């Protein structure tokens, strides 16, 4: 027979799943590849298991999650770029890995991560991006939501170049 303390611990640990996706898995590619759309004006246009962006400049936004951290790129010029990711259910997020194109034309800038709480955007984390074709890792306290937003602010050149986005529970 289990003690009362053991029963309370069991109930607490099984009250909610830790994430819609397994730990250590880039949930933009596994178990399925998220589709990507561009030219959106707001997050409500992004469906479950989709990546959406406000910008229309550059190559196919599917390059955000094609697995190539250096050769393929999606970019924009002279504007803040929002990237929205909608999961099919509330999902834990504790790490982003983003590969940037950092050249004279695509100078380092900043990215912030937000989650939607049903009322508004809540800041999660932010970092300055640098390095070219390497994954910049940002680890933070686990948050849970079904809609996330990455906000990219361009550096001195005004260009933003993103090679790859990975999200982990």
Secondary structure as GFF3:
##gff-version 3
##sequence-region A 1 169
A	DSSP	alpha_helix	4	13	.	.	.	ID=ss1
A	DSSP	beta_strand	35	37	.	.	.	ID=ss2
A	DSSP	three_ten_helix	43	45	.	.	.	ID=ss3
A	DSSP	beta_strand	50	53	.	.	.	ID=ss4
A	DSSP	three_ten_helix	61	65	.	.	.	ID=ss5
A	DSSP	beta_strand	74	77	.	.	.	ID=ss6
A	DSSP	beta_strand	81	100	.	.	.	ID=ss7
A	DSSP	beta_strand	109	116	.	.	.	ID=ss8
A	DSSP	beta_strand	121	129	.	.	.	ID=ss9
A	DSSP	beta_strand	135	153	.	.	.	ID=ss10
A	DSSP	beta_strand	159	168	.	.	.	ID=ss11
###
